[in-house]
Amino acid sequence: MIKHRLILVRKNKKLSQAYIAKALCMDTSNYNRREKGEVKISISEWKKLADILGVSIDDILEEDTPQIFISNDNPINKAETNHYNIPLSLWEIQKKYIQKLEQENQELRYHIAEKDKKS
């Protein structure tokens, strides 16, 4: 999840990613991945970021959205594995939709069975 508040505060302070990365003792690409949400920011890093930016931790802290991780082994090529990161909220919506479709299928089977009895 992209850290929009962190990016906004950093840009408002006219600080570069390179400057922040150096202050955190990491290279710019590692810091960039944290801003993009590709790498989790630890609570100690959030505290350091707040100090560097001169703001409260509450001004920049954005919790990560819970994720569901799905590993799907490819049955055709066993050497290849697919990994999917799905936000928990989307997973829940899909789960409810599948349940609804299963219920509709049951109802349709019942109606088909009733029609077959009448025929």
C-alpha positions as CSV (number, residue, x, y, z in Angstrom):
1,M,0.0,0.0,0.0
2,I,1.5,3.3,-1.1
3,K,2.3,5.6,1.8
4,H,0.6,8.7,0.5
5,R,0.8,10.7,3.8
6,L,4.5,10.0,4.1
7,I,5.2,11.1,0.5
8,L,3.1,14.2,0.8
9,V,4.9,15.4,4.0
10,R,8.3,14.6,2.5
11,K,7.4,16.6,-0.7
12,N,6.0,19.5,1.3
13,K,9.2,19.7,3.2
14,K,11.0,19.6,-0.2
15,L,13.1,16.6,0.8
16,S,14.3,14.0,-1.7
17,Q,14.0,10.3,-1.3
18,A,17.8,10.2,-1.4
19,Y,18.0,12.5,1.6
20,I,15.6,10.5,3.6
21,A,17.3,7.2,2.6
22,K,20.7,8.6,3.7
23,A,19.3,9.7,7.0
24,L,17.9,6.1,7.5
25,C,21.2,4.6,6.5
26,M,19.8,2.8,3.4
27,D,20.0,3.2,-0.3
28,T,17.4,5.2,-2.2
29,S,15.9,2.1,-3.9
30,N,15.2,0.5,-0.5
31,Y,13.5,3.7,0.8
32,N,11.5,4.0,-2.5
33,R,10.2,0.4,-1.9
34,R,9.0,1.5,1.5
35,E,7.1,4.5,0.2
36,K,5.5,2.3,-2.5
37,G,4.4,-0.2,0.2
38,E,6.5,-3.0,-1.3
39,V,8.5,-3.3,1.9
40,K,6.9,-3.0,5.3
41,I,8.1,0.0,7.4
42,S,8.9,-1.0,11.0
43,I,7.7,1.0,13.9
44,S,11.2,2.1,14.7
45,E,11.6,3.3,11.1
46,W,8.3,5.2,11.4
47,K,9.7,6.9,14.5
48,K,12.9,7.8,12.7
49,L,10.9,9.2,9.7
50,A,8.8,11.3,12.0
51,D,12.0,12.7,13.6
52,I,13.7,13.4,10.2
53,L,10.5,15.1,8.9
54,G,9.9,17.0,12.1
55,V,6.4,15.8,12.5
56,S,4.4,13.6,14.8
57,I,4.3,9.9,13.9
58,D,0.5,10.2,13.6
59,D,1.0,12.6,10.8
60,I,2.7,10.1,8.6
61,L,1.8,6.6,9.9
62,E,-0.3,4.5,7.5
63,E,-1.0,0.9,8.5
64,D,-0.7,-1.7,5.9
65,T,-3.9,-3.3,4.6
66,P,-4.1,-6.9,5.6
67,Q,-3.2,-9.1,2.7
68,I,-4.1,-12.7,1.7
69,F,-1.2,-14.5,0.1
70,I,-2.1,-17.3,-2.4
71,S,0.5,-19.7,-3.7
72,N,-0.7,-21.6,-6.7
73,D,1.6,-24.4,-7.9
74,N,1.4,-24.6,-11.7
75,P,0.5,-28.2,-12.5
76,I,1.9,-28.0,-16.0
77,N,5.4,-26.7,-15.0
78,K,6.3,-27.7,-11.5
79,A,9.3,-25.4,-11.5
80,E,7.1,-22.3,-11.7
81,T,5.0,-21.0,-8.8
82,N,2.5,-18.1,-9.0
83,H,2.1,-15.9,-6.0
84,Y,-0.8,-13.4,-5.6
85,N,-1.3,-10.7,-3.0
86,I,-4.9,-9.8,-2.6
87,P,-6.2,-7.2,-0.1
88,L,-8.3,-8.8,2.6
89,S,-11.3,-6.6,1.8
90,L,-11.3,-7.8,-1.8
91,W,-10.9,-11.4,-0.6
92,E,-14.0,-11.0,1.6
93,I,-16.1,-9.5,-1.2
94,Q,-15.1,-12.3,-3.5
95,K,-15.9,-14.9,-0.8
96,K,-19.4,-13.4,-0.4
97,Y,-20.0,-13.3,-4.1
98,I,-19.0,-17.0,-4.4
99,Q,-21.5,-17.8,-1.6
100,K,-24.2,-15.9,-3.4
101,L,-23.5,-17.7,-6.7
102,E,-23.5,-21.1,-4.9
103,Q,-26.9,-20.2,-3.4
104,E,-28.3,-19.2,-6.9
105,N,-27.0,-22.5,-8.3
106,Q,-28.8,-24.4,-5.6
107,E,-32.1,-22.6,-6.4
108,L,-31.7,-23.1,-10.1
109,R,-31.0,-26.9,-9.6
110,Y,-34.2,-27.0,-7.5
111,H,-36.3,-25.3,-10.2
112,I,-34.8,-27.6,-12.9
113,A,-35.7,-30.6,-10.8
114,E,-39.2,-29.3,-10.3
115,K,-39.7,-28.8,-14.1
116,D,-38.4,-32.3,-14.8
117,K,-40.9,-33.7,-12.3
118,K,-43.8,-31.9,-14.1
119,S,-42.6,-33.2,-17.5
